[in-house]
Amino acid sequence: MALISEHIEGDTRDRILEVAERLFRQIGYQKTTVGDIAKELRMSPANVYRFFESKKAIHQAVARSLMGEVELEAQRIVTRPGPVPARFRELLTTIHRMNTERYVGDNKLHEMVEIAMQEDWQVCVNHMECIAGVVGQMIAQGVASGEFEAPDLQLASLCACTAMMRFFHPQMIAQCATKPGPTIDQMIDFVIAGLSPRH
């Protein structure tokens, strides 16, 4: 019986997040209220608060879900076999593409991310740490196979992520779209060249 109720609760929680994300996209992060979410779900705001203690908690969970999709895809690339430089290029390109699709083309959702970044939600910090960790894993694989050279893996990962910042960070992707600078392929070439062994 407890299992069934847990399943129903999990289901309701997912539905709240689904509706919240849709409303954030339609009417905007700031304008969406818990009342709006409850109304769409034909439940009372009090019932929504049973699952999420505040509006901010709903926003964090939506952000976590969107960022989690990027993290999953990044992990999938890292665990796949194949030459490291090619997979590393795919990893960096995929993070850029997914962040662009999720946040930049969608002004309303971009607003949510902007506020998340300003308030420095722990969920954003965790995401950045996770991505840096995945990039570090890939560099470590390259070092192990002799395709990369990096005496300090943590530093190499930080440098690679910093170099890719304008292609990873939603606000910078939007701001730099029309500004002069290297293309994503040129930047990845530069990063890979920096990691290549010096024979």
N, CA, C and O of each residue as an XYZ file, in Angstrom:
796
protein
N       0.826     -1.204      0.000
C       0.000      0.000      0.000
C       0.868      1.264      0.000
O       0.598      2.231     -0.712
N       1.930      1.216      0.836
C       2.849      2.364      0.923
C       3.505      2.619     -0.433
O       3.741      3.760     -0.829
N       3.796      1.496     -1.142
C       4.437      1.617     -2.453
C       3.530      2.325     -3.451
O       3.986      3.162     -4.231
N       2.233      1.981     -3.421
C       1.261      2.592     -4.332
C       1.161      4.089     -4.040
O       1.166      4.907     -4.960
N       1.072      4.442     -2.759
C       0.940      5.863     -2.407
C       2.219      6.627     -2.772
O       2.155      7.790     -3.171
N       3.378      5.972     -2.635
C       4.640      6.607     -3.036
C       4.650      6.864     -4.533
O       5.116      7.905     -4.997
N       4.119      5.884     -5.292
C       4.067      6.002     -6.751
C       3.144      7.162     -7.151
O       3.482      7.958     -8.028
N       1.969      7.249     -6.496
C       1.013      8.322     -6.783
C       1.631      9.679     -6.433
O       1.485     10.647     -7.179
N       2.324      9.738     -5.289
C       2.970     10.989     -4.875
C       4.042     11.405     -5.880
O       4.146     12.577     -6.241
N       4.839     10.429     -6.329
C       5.884     10.711     -7.314
C       5.292     11.205     -8.613
O       5.824     12.105     -9.262
N       4.170     10.591     -8.979
C       3.430     10.950    -10.188
C       2.924     12.387    -10.108
O       3.061     13.158    -11.057
N       2.338     12.735     -8.969
C       1.791     14.083     -8.762
C       2.916     15.108     -8.800
O       2.779     16.178     -9.392
N       4.011     14.771     -8.171
C       5.183     15.659     -8.150
C       5.674     15.930     -9.579
O       5.972     17.070     -9.936
N       5.752     14.873    -10.385
C       6.182     15.016    -11.788
C       5.206     15.887    -12.567
O       5.620     16.714    -13.380
N       3.900     15.701    -12.320
C       2.887     16.492    -13.028
C       2.985     17.970    -12.655
O       2.811     18.841    -13.507
N       3.261     18.250    -11.385
C       3.426     19.643    -10.938
C       4.599     20.279    -11.691
O       4.496     21.405    -12.176
N       5.701     19.554    -11.781
C       6.890     20.087    -12.462
C       6.646     20.276    -13.954
O       7.100     21.255    -14.545
N       5.932     19.342    -14.553
C       5.608     19.414    -15.986
C       4.787     20.670    -16.286
O       5.080     21.411    -17.224
N       3.751     20.893    -15.468
C       2.876     22.062    -15.645
C       3.647     23.346    -15.351
O       3.514     24.335    -16.072
N       4.451     23.326    -14.292
C       5.239     24.515    -13.931
C       6.161     24.905    -15.080
O       6.237     26.078    -15.444
N       6.863     23.928    -15.652
C       7.782     24.236    -16.759
C       7.017     24.807    -17.952
O       7.474     25.755    -18.590
N       5.849     24.226    -18.252
C       5.034     24.719    -19.377
C       4.598     26.165    -19.135
O       4.656     26.997    -20.040
N       4.162     26.457    -17.906
C       3.728     27.820    -17.582
C       4.900     28.802    -17.587
O       4.749     29.947    -18.011
N       6.063     28.357    -17.116
C       7.250     29.233    -17.156
C       7.544     29.617    -18.601
O       7.914     30.754    -18.893
N       7.373     28.641    -19.506
C       7.639     28.901    -20.927
C       6.570     29.809    -21.524
O       6.871     30.656    -22.365
N       5.311     29.633    -21.086
C       4.204     30.390    -21.684
C       4.069     31.809    -21.129
O       4.033     32.778    -21.887
N       3.994     31.925    -19.799
C       3.723     33.254    -19.234
C       4.902     33.856    -18.484
O       4.855     35.009    -18.056
N       5.962     33.065    -18.330
C       7.158     33.595    -17.684
C       7.296     33.143    -16.246
O       6.326     32.834    -15.553
N       8.524     33.122    -15.846
C       8.901     32.655    -14.511
C       8.323     33.539    -13.411
O       7.750     33.046    -12.440
N       8.482     34.860    -13.575
C       8.044     35.802    -12.537
C       6.522     35.815    -12.385
O       5.994     35.893    -11.275
N       5.828     35.737    -13.528
C       4.363     35.882    -13.496
C       3.625     34.622    -13.061
O       2.472     34.693    -12.635
N       4.277     33.479    -13.164
C       3.619     32.221    -12.776
C       3.518     32.135    -11.256
O       4.503     32.334    -10.545
N       2.322     31.838    -10.770
C       2.133     31.677     -9.325
C       1.828     30.213     -9.016
O       1.502     29.431     -9.909
N       1.937     29.863     -7.757
C       1.574     28.501     -7.333
C       0.087     28.280     -7.620
O      -0.334     27.172     -7.952
N      -0.695     29.342     -7.490
C      -2.131     29.279     -7.800
C      -2.371     28.899     -9.254
O      -3.261     28.101     -9.549
N      -1.581     29.466    -10.168
C      -1.708     29.141    -11.600
C      -1.419     27.659    -11.837
O      -2.125     26.983    -12.586
N      -0.372     27.176    -11.186
C       0.031     25.764    -11.343
C      -1.073     24.859    -10.806
O      -1.449     23.873    -11.439
N      -1.587     25.212     -9.623
C      -2.649     24.417     -8.990
C      -3.907     24.389     -9.866
O      -4.539     23.345    -10.033
N      -4.254     25.552    -10.418
C      -5.464     25.676    -11.250
C      -5.374     24.756    -12.472
O      -6.335     24.068    -12.818
N      -4.200     24.756    -13.121
C      -3.984     23.891    -14.301
C      -4.151     22.420    -13.940
O      -4.625     21.620    -14.747
N      -3.754     22.074    -12.716
C      -3.808     20.676    -12.269
C      -5.135     20.318    -11.598
O      -5.348     19.182    -11.174
N      -6.015     21.307    -11.513
C      -7.324     21.139    -10.842
C      -7.145     20.663     -9.402
O      -7.821     19.746     -8.936
N      -6.202     21.324     -8.710
C      -6.012     21.016     -7.287
C      -5.841     22.330     -6.539
O      -5.709     23.386     -7.156
N      -5.843     22.269     -5.234
C      -5.694     23.492     -4.446
C      -4.216     23.848     -4.297
O      -3.361     22.963     -4.336
N      -3.905     25.150     -4.126
C      -2.506     25.531     -3.880
C      -1.937     24.790     -2.663
O      -0.758     24.437     -2.642
N      -2.789     24.557     -1.646
C      -2.329     23.842     -0.438
C      -1.808     22.449     -0.795
O      -0.849     21.959     -0.198
N      -2.461     21.818     -1.788
C      -2.033     20.487     -2.212
C      -0.662     20.553     -2.899
O       0.171     19.666     -2.717
N      -0.434     21.613     -3.690
C       0.879     21.790     -4.337
C       1.954     21.955     -3.262
O       3.052     21.410     -3.377
N       1.619     22.717     -2.214
C       2.579     22.956     -1.128
C       2.886     21.695     -0.316
O       3.859     21.665      0.437
N       2.060     20.654     -0.468
C       2.365     19.374      0.179
C       3.609     18.749     -0.456
O       4.357     18.023      0.199
N       3.814     19.043     -1.743
C       4.928     18.448     -2.485
C       6.146     19.364     -2.574
O       7.283     18.894     -2.620
N       5.903     20.662     -2.597
C       6.987     21.650     -2.675
C       6.716     22.739     -1.652
O       5.636     23.330     -1.633
N       7.706     23.003     -0.797
C       7.475     23.930      0.313
C       7.318     25.385     -0.123
O       6.780     26.203      0.623
N       7.790     25.712     -1.339
C       7.683     27.094     -1.805
C       7.721     27.138     -3.322
O       8.031     26.152     -3.991
N       7.397     28.309     -3.841
C       7.468     28.518     -5.290
C       8.922     28.338     -5.753
O       9.178     27.774     -6.817
N       9.855     28.820     -4.948
C      11.282     28.712     -5.285
C      11.688     27.234     -5.401
O      12.483     26.872     -6.269
N      11.140     26.392     -4.527
C      11.465     24.953     -4.569
C      10.997     24.328     -5.891
O      11.655     23.440     -6.431
N       9.852     24.802     -6.405
C       9.354     24.308     -7.701
C      10.321     24.741     -8.798
O      10.696     23.942     -9.657
N      10.722     26.010     -8.762
C      11.644     26.534     -9.767
C      12.959     25.759     -9.754
O      13.504     25.412    -10.802
N      13.450     25.497     -8.557
C      14.711     24.758     -8.433
C      14.586     23.360     -9.026
O      15.492     22.877     -9.706
N      13.452     22.718     -8.761
C      13.237     21.354     -9.272
C      13.133     21.352    -10.797
O      13.624     20.431    -11.449
N      12.493     22.383    -11.374
C      12.400     22.488    -12.838
C      13.802     22.695    -13.417
O      14.181     22.045    -14.392
N      14.566     23.603    -12.810
C      15.936     23.872    -13.269
C      16.788     22.607    -13.165
O      17.564     22.286    -14.066
N      16.625     21.897    -12.047
C      17.380     20.670    -11.802
C      17.078     19.636    -12.902
O      17.975     18.951    -13.395
N      15.805     19.547    -13.268
C      15.382     18.590    -14.282
C      16.001     18.941    -15.642
O      16.505     18.060    -16.338
N      15.963     20.218    -16.019
C      16.525     20.662    -17.300
C      18.037     20.438    -17.337
O      18.581     19.979    -18.342
N      18.703     20.763    -16.241
C      20.155     20.588    -16.169
C      20.522     19.107    -16.131
O      21.542     18.691    -16.680
N      19.667     18.318    -15.468
C      19.892     16.875    -15.372
C      19.914     16.207    -16.738
O      20.665     15.256    -16.953
N      19.087     16.703    -17.671
C      19.052     16.143    -19.026
C      20.406     16.341    -19.714
O      20.901     15.451    -20.407
N      20.997     17.528    -19.510
C      22.307     17.833    -20.101
C      23.378     16.923    -19.478
O      24.239     16.386    -20.175
N      23.300     16.767    -18.163
C      24.283     15.934    -17.448
C      24.217     14.477    -17.910
O      25.248     13.831    -18.099
N      23.002     13.968    -18.087
C      22.816     12.577    -18.539
C      23.434     12.353    -19.911
O      24.123     11.360    -20.143
N      23.175     13.294    -20.818
C      23.706     13.182    -22.176
C      25.231     13.260    -22.160
O      25.904     12.544    -22.901
N      25.772     14.138    -21.305
C      27.228     14.284    -21.181
C      27.838     12.974    -20.667
O      28.862     12.523    -21.180
N      27.210     12.364    -19.654
C      27.700     11.098    -19.098
C      27.665      9.989    -20.143
O      28.558      9.144    -20.199
N      26.626     10.004    -20.964
C      26.468      8.976    -22.005
C      27.653      9.034    -22.981
O      28.185      7.999    -23.382
N      28.059     10.257    -23.357
C      29.182     10.431    -24.291
C      30.494      9.968    -23.650
O      31.326      9.339    -24.304
N      30.667     10.285    -22.374
C      31.905      9.928    -21.664
C      32.065      8.411    -21.533
O      33.176      7.889    -21.624
N      30.961      7.715    -21.321
C      31.057      6.261    -21.084
C      31.100      5.439    -22.376
O      31.329      4.230    -22.342
N      30.878      6.101    -23.507
C      30.895      5.389    -24.786
C      32.325      5.107    -25.234
O      33.224      5.888    -24.922
N      32.562      4.011    -25.957
C      33.920      3.768    -26.461
C      34.233      4.667    -27.664
O      33.344      5.309    -28.223
N      35.507      4.699    -28.048
C      35.900      5.478    -29.224
C      37.035      6.435    -28.907
O      37.344      6.662    -27.737
N      37.670      7.005    -29.945
C      38.785      7.928    -29.731
C      38.367      9.118    -28.862
O      37.300      9.700    -29.056
N      39.221      9.463    -27.907
C      38.863     10.512    -26.947
C      38.699     11.888    -27.602
O      37.715     12.567    -27.309
N      39.624     12.339    -28.483
C      39.438     13.682    -29.044
C      38.087     13.874    -29.751
O      37.463     14.928    -29.627
N      37.644     12.855    -30.488
C      36.361     12.943    -31.204
C      35.199     13.008    -30.216
O      34.265     13.788    -30.404
N      35.256     12.189    -29.162
C      34.183     12.199    -28.164
C      34.222     13.487    -27.337
O      33.180     14.004    -26.934
N      35.425     13.996    -27.090
C      35.575     15.247    -26.342
C      34.938     16.389    -27.125
O      34.255     17.238    -26.553
N      35.167     16.403    -28.443
C      34.540     17.419    -29.306
C      33.011     17.293    -29.240
O      32.294     18.287    -29.126
N      32.535     16.042    -29.315
C      31.083     15.809    -29.263
C      30.511     16.263    -27.916
O      29.429     16.849    -27.857
N      31.247     15.986    -26.842
C      30.805     16.378    -25.501
C      30.633     17.891    -25.404
O      29.584     18.369    -24.973
N      31.652     18.642    -25.801
C      31.610     20.102    -25.697
C      30.529     20.693    -26.607
O      29.832     21.634    -26.226
N      30.396     20.130    -27.811
C      29.380     20.598    -28.760
C      27.972     20.316    -28.231
O      27.074     21.146    -28.368
N      27.787     19.144    -27.629
C      26.472     18.740    -27.116
C      26.028     19.625    -25.952
O      24.869     20.034    -25.892
N      26.939     19.922    -25.034
C      26.598     20.794    -23.896
C      26.152     22.153    -24.434
O      25.160     22.717    -23.972
N      26.897     22.674    -25.419
C      26.546     23.965    -26.021
C      25.171     23.898    -26.696
O      24.323     24.764    -26.483
N      24.965     22.861    -27.507
C      23.702     22.739    -28.252
C      22.505     22.621    -27.301
O      21.487     23.287    -27.488
N      22.640     21.771    -26.287
C      21.516     21.553    -25.365
C      21.210     22.805    -24.545
O      20.042     23.121    -24.317
N      22.243     23.520    -24.098
C      22.010     24.750    -23.334
C      21.383     25.824    -24.215
O      20.538     26.593    -23.756
N      21.795     25.878    -25.479
C      21.228     26.850    -26.416
C      19.750     26.532    -26.642
O      18.905     27.424    -26.572
N      19.439     25.267    -26.913
C      18.044     24.847    -27.163
C      17.162     25.109    -25.953
O      16.033     25.582    -26.090
N      17.680     24.801    -24.763
C      16.865     24.892    -23.557
C      16.612     26.317    -23.092
O      15.504     26.654    -22.674
N      17.638     27.146    -23.167
C      17.508     28.436    -22.494
C      17.551     29.656    -23.395
O      16.909     30.665    -23.105
N      18.300     29.574    -24.483
C      18.552     30.801    -25.233
C      17.425     31.122    -26.197
O      17.011     32.276    -26.309
N      16.926     30.110    -26.895
C      15.851     30.365    -27.851
C      14.533     30.669    -27.160
O      13.571     31.077    -27.810
N      14.482     30.477    -25.863
C      13.231     30.619    -25.120
C      13.385     31.726    -24.080
O      13.908     31.503    -22.988
N      12.915     32.933    -24.440
C      13.105     34.098    -23.559
C      12.541     33.910    -22.167
O      13.148     34.333    -21.183
N      11.376     33.273    -22.081
C      10.709     33.101    -20.787
C      11.538     32.169    -19.885
O      11.697     32.419    -18.690
N      12.055     31.101    -20.484
C      12.860     30.154    -19.702
C      14.228     30.759    -19.386
O      14.820     30.487    -18.342
N      14.712     31.581    -20.310
C      15.997     32.258    -20.085
C      15.908     33.150    -18.844
O      16.864     33.274    -18.078
N      14.741     33.762    -18.667
C      14.506     34.612    -17.489
C      14.652     33.790    -16.205
O      15.210     34.268    -15.217
N      14.151     32.560    -16.225
C      14.247     31.689    -15.057
C      15.711     31.378    -14.730
O      16.122     31.403    -13.570
N      16.491     31.084    -15.785
C      17.903     30.758    -15.598
C      18.664     31.973    -15.072
O      19.520     31.859    -14.195
N      18.332     33.144    -15.630
C      19.001     34.383    -15.219
C      18.820     34.609    -13.720
O      19.773     34.943    -13.016
N      17.595     34.426    -13.241
C      17.324     34.622    -11.816
C      18.033     33.552    -10.995
O      18.557     33.830     -9.916
N      18.045     32.328    -11.513
C      18.745     31.234    -10.814
C      20.224     31.571    -10.652
O      20.811     31.352     -9.593
N      20.822     32.112    -11.726
C      22.246     32.465    -11.676
C      22.483     33.613    -10.688
O      23.445     33.591     -9.919
N      21.601     34.609    -10.718
C      21.748     35.768     -9.819
C      21.631     35.347     -8.365
O      22.388     35.805     -7.509
N      20.672     34.468     -8.097
C      20.448     34.044     -6.711
C      21.440     32.952     -6.309
O      21.480     32.515     -5.159
N      22.242     32.524     -7.292
C      23.272     31.508     -7.055
C      22.683     30.265     -6.396
O      23.213     29.758     -5.407
N      21.580     29.786     -6.962
C      20.958     28.583     -6.446
C      21.981     27.460     -6.401
O      22.808     27.325     -7.303
N      21.922     26.675     -5.369
C      22.835     25.545     -5.214
C      22.739     24.604     -6.412
O      23.718     23.956     -6.782
N      21.550     24.534     -7.015
C      21.342     23.637     -8.150
C      22.247     24.040     -9.323
O      22.736     23.172    -10.046
N      22.474     25.342     -9.519
C      23.359     25.825    -10.597
C      24.807     25.467    -10.281
O      25.559     25.029    -11.151
N      25.179     25.662     -9.025
C      26.546     25.352     -8.578
C      26.815     23.861     -8.780
O      27.857     23.475     -9.310
N      25.866     23.032     -8.354
C      26.016     21.579     -8.495
C      26.159     21.177     -9.961
O      26.952     20.302    -10.306
N      25.374     21.835    -10.817
C      25.412     21.532    -12.255
C      26.787     21.870    -12.836
O      27.365     21.083    -13.585
N      27.296     23.042    -12.484
C      28.604     23.460    -13.009
C      29.712     22.506    -12.540
O      30.636     22.180    -13.286
N      29.586     22.071    -11.274
C      30.565     21.109    -10.740
C      30.467     19.774    -11.468
O      31.478     19.134    -11.756
N      29.236     19.365    -11.759
C      29.013     18.090    -12.460
C      29.622     18.144    -13.865
O      30.309     17.211    -14.281
N      29.369     19.237    -14.594
C      29.899     19.379    -15.956
C      31.429     19.417    -15.930
O      32.081     18.795    -16.768
N      31.998     20.145    -14.970
C      33.463     20.197    -14.843
C      34.005     18.798    -14.557
O      35.064     18.422    -15.059
N      33.272     18.027    -13.745
C      33.668     16.653    -13.417
C      33.653     15.751    -14.641
O      34.555     14.934    -14.829
N      32.623     15.900    -15.477
C      32.497     15.085    -16.699
C      33.617     15.440    -17.682
O      34.217     14.559    -18.298
N      33.889     16.735    -17.819
C      34.978     17.186    -18.702
C      36.305     16.609    -18.184
O      37.143     16.161    -18.967
N      36.482     16.627    -16.852
C      37.685     16.065    -16.229
C      37.816     14.575    -16.489
O      38.915     14.076    -16.733
N      36.683     13.853    -16.436
C      36.678     12.405    -16.709
C      37.188     12.124    -18.120
O      37.990     11.219    -18.351
N      36.688     12.939    -19.060
C      37.056     12.743    -20.467
C      38.542     13.042    -20.674
O      39.223     12.328    -21.411
N      39.045     14.101    -20.022
C      40.469     14.430    -20.138
C      41.310     13.292    -19.528
O      42.350     12.917    -20.069
N      40.836     12.754    -18.393
C      41.549     11.635    -17.740
C      41.624     10.426    -18.665
O      42.649      9.746    -18.727
N      40.525     10.161    -19.390
C      40.536      9.043    -20.356
C      41.589      9.288    -21.435
O      42.311      8.375    -21.836
N      41.662     10.543    -21.899
C      42.634     10.902    -22.937
C      44.065     10.765    -22.451
O      44.947     10.343    -23.198
N      44.292     11.126    -21.185
C      45.634     10.991    -20.591
C      45.996      9.503    -20.495
O      47.115      9.103    -20.816
N      45.030      8.693    -20.045
C      45.261      7.243    -19.893
C      45.570      6.574    -21.230
O      46.369      5.641    -21.296
N      44.924      7.064    -22.307
C      45.139      6.443    -23.629
C      46.321      7.062    -24.376
O      46.691      6.596    -25.453
N      46.917      8.124    -23.797
C      48.052      8.794    -24.448
C      47.631      9.810    -25.494
O      48.477     10.383    -26.180
N      46.306     10.044    -25.623
C      45.813     11.004    -26.626
C      45.878     12.444    -26.100
O      45.922     13.394    -26.882
N      45.884     12.598    -24.764
C      46.006     13.909    -24.136
C      47.179     13.902    -23.167
O      47.657     12.850    -22.744
N      47.626     15.100    -22.831
C      48.679     15.259    -21.836
C      48.211     16.336    -20.862
O      47.967     17.473    -21.265
N      48.082     15.983    -19.579
C      47.644     16.956    -18.573
C      48.198     16.539    -17.214
O      47.644     15.651    -16.565
N      49.286     17.173    -16.781
C      49.883     16.805    -15.498
C      48.928     17.034    -14.320
O      48.961     16.295    -13.336
N      48.080     18.060    -14.425
C      47.123     18.372    -13.359
C      45.717     18.296    -13.947
O      45.257     19.229    -14.606
N      45.036     17.169    -13.700
C      43.718     16.929    -14.305
C      42.676     17.969    -13.894
O      41.893     18.434    -14.722
N      42.674     18.329    -12.610
C      41.681     19.293    -12.135
C      41.874     20.651    -12.803
O      40.907     21.301    -13.200
N      43.127     21.070    -12.922
C      43.439     22.342    -13.568
C      43.067     22.287    -15.052
O      42.525     23.248    -15.598
N      43.359     21.165    -15.696
C      43.042     21.003    -17.121
C      41.528     21.112    -17.342
O      41.077     21.751    -18.293
N      40.749     20.481    -16.454
C      39.292     20.535    -16.555
C      38.781     21.967    -16.362
O      37.921     22.429    -17.112
N      39.314     22.667    -15.355
C      38.915     24.061    -15.097
C      39.257     24.958    -16.283
O      38.460     25.809    -16.679
N      40.447     24.761    -16.846
C      40.865     25.570    -18.000
C      39.968     25.314    -19.211
O      39.569     26.248    -19.906
N      39.654     24.034    -19.456
C      38.791     23.683    -20.602
C      37.399     24.294    -20.426
O      36.843     24.850    -21.374
N      36.834     24.193    -19.220
C      35.494     24.747    -18.962
C      35.493     26.270    -19.056
O      34.537     26.865    -19.554
N      36.578     26.905    -18.572
C      36.674     28.362    -18.646
C      36.779     28.806    -20.105
O      36.164     29.794    -20.507
N      37.566     28.065    -20.897
C      37.707     28.391    -22.320
C      36.362     28.268    -23.046
O      36.090     29.008    -23.991
N      35.524     27.323    -22.593
C      34.235     27.072    -23.255
C      33.089     27.901    -22.669
O      31.943     27.750    -23.092
N      33.380     28.768    -21.708
C      32.329     29.483    -20.969
C      31.315     30.199    -21.872
O      30.111     30.122    -21.631
N      31.792     30.885    -22.899
C      30.844     31.625    -23.746
C      29.946     30.680    -24.547
O      28.926     31.098    -25.094
N      30.334     29.404    -24.609
C      29.521     28.417    -25.321
C      28.708     27.532    -24.369
O      27.836     26.784    -24.812
N      28.993     27.617    -23.061
C      28.297     26.785    -22.066
C      27.267     27.580    -21.266
O      26.154     27.105    -21.039
N      27.631     28.772    -20.844
C      26.819     29.562    -19.923
C      25.648     30.201    -20.680
O      25.873     30.966    -21.619
N      24.390     29.899    -20.285
C      23.236     30.411    -21.031
C      23.262     31.927    -21.282
O      22.954     32.373    -22.387
N      23.626     32.716    -20.268
C      23.638     34.167    -20.454
C      24.708     34.580    -21.457
O      24.489     35.466    -22.282
N      25.868     33.930    -21.378
C      26.959     34.290    -22.290
C      26.682     33.823    -23.721
O      27.078     34.485    -24.680
N      26.007     32.688    -23.862
C      25.632     32.219    -25.211
C      24.769     33.289    -25.866
O      24.978     33.651    -27.024
N      23.793     33.792    -25.105
C      22.871     34.811    -25.631
C      23.606     36.119    -25.927
O      23.420     36.711    -26.990
N      24.437     36.567    -24.988
C      25.137     37.848    -25.147
C      26.179     37.822    -26.253
O      26.384     38.828    -26.932
N      26.837     36.687    -26.444
C      27.951     36.611    -27.406
C      27.518     36.198    -28.809
O      28.328     36.188    -29.736
N      26.233     35.855    -28.963
C      25.751     35.337    -30.256
C      26.092     36.264    -31.425
O      26.439     35.787    -32.505
N      25.997     37.577    -31.222
C      26.244     38.509    -32.326
C      27.579     39.244    -32.193
O      27.878     40.150    -32.970
N      28.370     38.845    -31.205
C      29.662     39.523    -30.994
C      30.790     38.769    -31.692
O      30.716     37.552    -31.857
N      31.838     39.494    -32.102
C      32.948     38.801    -32.764
C      33.659     37.856    -31.802
O      33.696     38.094    -30.595
N      34.207     36.812    -32.334
C      34.906     35.833    -31.498
C      35.053     34.540    -32.259
O      34.533     34.409    -33.367
N      35.763     33.567    -31.677
C      35.948     32.289    -32.374
C      34.632     31.526    -32.460
O      33.725     31.723    -31.652
N      34.550     30.650    -33.457
C      33.383     29.759    -33.533
C      33.595     28.667    -32.485
O      34.688     28.530    -31.936
N      32.558     27.902    -32.215
C      32.697     26.818    -31.230
C      33.742     25.802    -31.708
O      34.502     25.277    -30.894
N      33.790     25.518    -33.013
C      34.777     24.554    -33.523
C      36.198     25.074    -33.359
O      37.108     24.320    -33.012
N      36.384     26.370    -33.613
C      37.722     26.963    -33.438
C      38.158     26.890    -31.974
O      39.320     26.615    -31.676
N      37.207     27.140    -31.063
C      37.544     27.098    -29.637
C      37.860     25.667    -29.199
O      38.787     25.443    -28.421
N      37.090     24.704    -29.699
C      37.363     23.297    -29.351
C      38.723     22.870    -29.919
O      39.478     22.167    -29.248
N      39.042     23.295    -31.163
C      40.364     22.997    -31.747
C      41.469     23.509    -30.823
O      42.463     22.824    -30.583
N      41.278     24.724    -30.310
C      42.260     25.371    -29.434
C      42.438     24.563    -28.136
O      43.560     24.323    -27.691
N      41.304     24.148    -27.537
C      41.345     23.375    -26.283
C      42.021     22.023    -26.517
O      42.866     21.604    -25.725
N      41.650     21.343    -27.603
C      42.238     20.035    -27.892
C      43.744     20.171    -28.184
O      44.541     19.328    -27.773
N      44.113     21.235    -28.894
C      45.542     21.477    -29.172
C      46.313     21.659    -27.867
O      47.446     21.196    -27.737
N      45.687     22.341    -26.896
C      46.318     22.566    -25.605
C      46.494     21.288    -24.797
O      47.375     21.199    -23.942
N      45.645     20.298    -25.076
C      45.717     19.025    -24.350
C      46.546     17.965    -25.085
O      46.885     16.928    -24.514
N      46.871     18.234    -26.361
C      47.596     17.235    -27.156
C      49.020     17.060    -26.663
O      49.664     18.027    -26.255
N      49.520     15.816    -26.700
C      50.891     15.565    -26.210
C      51.928     16.326    -27.038
O      51.802     16.460    -28.255
N      52.951     16.817    -26.344
C      54.048     17.532    -27.029
C      55.215     16.566    -27.185
O      56.015     16.390    -26.266
N      55.305     15.943    -28.356
C      56.380     14.951    -28.568
C      57.656     15.665    -28.992
O      58.678     15.018    -29.220
